[in-house]
Amino acid sequence: MSDRRQPRVHRRTFLKTAGTAAGAAALGFPAVLRAQAPTLKVGAVHPITGPLAEPGQACRLGAQMAAEAINAAGGIKSLNGMKLELLLGDTQTKPDIGRTEAERVINQGAQVLMGSFDSGSTAAMVPVVQQRRIPFLVDIAAADPITANVAKAVKEGQQKTQYVYRNFPTGSSFGRKAVQYFTEVFQEAKVSPKRVVLMYCNDLFGQNNAKGFQAAHAAAKPSWDIVDVIPWPEPPQDLSTEVSRAKSAKPDIIAPITRPASAQLLLPEIRKQRLDIMGIVGPGSPGLYEAGQLAVLKEDLDYVLSNLPWANFKNPRTQAVAADYLKRSNGKTFDTNSGYSYDGMMLIADVLERAKSTDPDAIVEALRKSNWSGGLMQYAGPVVFNEVGDNPNAVTTMSRSSCSSLGEPMTRFGSERWAGSVNMPWWLVPSSPTRPARSMARTTGALFWQTSWTSWSYARWLNVE
């Protein structure tokens, strides 16, 4: 064995060589050696397949666009630029799958949950998030018990903390606004309908909204009566029996609470059976405004009004996001579903900024204390949460979806004051199935009117404009 010593390396030489090697390693392996921005996983669970796929897909895209915008703007700055990573789930429009998907994304590391459009699936997720202590922002789902049951359990000491909050109108608020708007529509149109038939999808959402509408009617005691209440199983196979029953009640107004699948059966069946009615006015539900519904139902939607939340298109930010959404969705409108999910992600970012922590109790405390005015939807004030965990400033407006005389889908919403004129009639139908000649409609202030008959669109938005 040789005892020859290796040449000694001077300190300066070593540092120079080591520095060069380290620089090369950093360039070659950036994921290992460079600091990574922290991430927080958010579970975004919606019905991507099944009967509610169209609104569910809109929710997902809205959430994705908002998360991208948040990350591009520097992430959550109070948490060292933390980025949001979405863990996507699909309820398949089935409550049991909704629960399973909530458990899956939580097991994969979701620290916040958002969803899920369908009231049944959302309600099924609630026990999961309460047990696992996961803050849950309901972006869309109207059934009152979703939050009310948890708030009651906390108040009675059965549970310690409420982890479920909702930024969307409840079924009760849908009902109150619908009764108010029905009465004002009739007054402005100078008509006096007396007989209203309520028809609804018999799932959790439909049951809750129908109950809210009937309760609001009983409290307000308007000049019109609900002469029959007709449920159907959702999704239905055929609605001819239900429509025949409605016809026998001799209604002036049909008030449907639908899902997309049932609307595609109900409206053509009303036309087929030639109901002699003044109009169709929805108390509030999907199926009467989505782009896919416009394409399928076409002129069956021409004289339909619906009470629903909508985006504030007078806001330049809303216009910019809607233009981007139009491109990314293959030409679909930025609507109730995409809009509330977009706002939901933005609200989560605001909550995290104020919480300055990823601790679940710190997050729900910041969520409870929200006072946020950065939304793109129309609200009656800032996003705040009441003692039940609902936002009382999440409101609705009366709207109408239609197809133009050329068959091109058009959507006109009561909150917008649009200039010029359009070659399309605006409710009321004097007597179905007779269709009056189209007339030129134009706006004067908050009222839409035509040369051939008086009509109405609710633009005043009480406490909003």
Buried (B, 14 or more C-beta within 10 A) or exposed (E): EEEEEEEEEEEEEEEEEEEEEEEEEEEEEEEEEEEEEEBBBBBBBBBBBBBBBBBBBBBBBBBBBBBBBBBEEEBBEEBEEBBBEBBBBBBBBBBEBBBBBBBBBBEEEBBBBBBBBBBBBBBBBBEBBBEBBBBBBBBBBBBBBBBBBBBBBBEEEEBEBBBBBBBBBBBBBBBBBBBBBBBBBBEBBEBEBEBBBBBBBBBBBBBBBBBBBBBBBEEEEBEBEBBBBBBBEBBBEEBEEBBEEBBEBBBBBBBBBBBBBBBBBBBBBBBEBEBEBBBBBBBBBBBBBBBBBBEBBBEBBBBBBBBBBBBBBEBEEBBEBBEBBEEEBEEBBBBBBBBBBBBBBBBBBBBBBBBEBBEBBBBBBBBBEBEBEEBBBBBEBEBBBEEBBBBBBBBBBBBBBBBEEEEEBBBBBBBBBBEEEBEBBBBBBEEBEEEBEBBEBEBEEBBBBBEBBBBBBBBBBEEBE
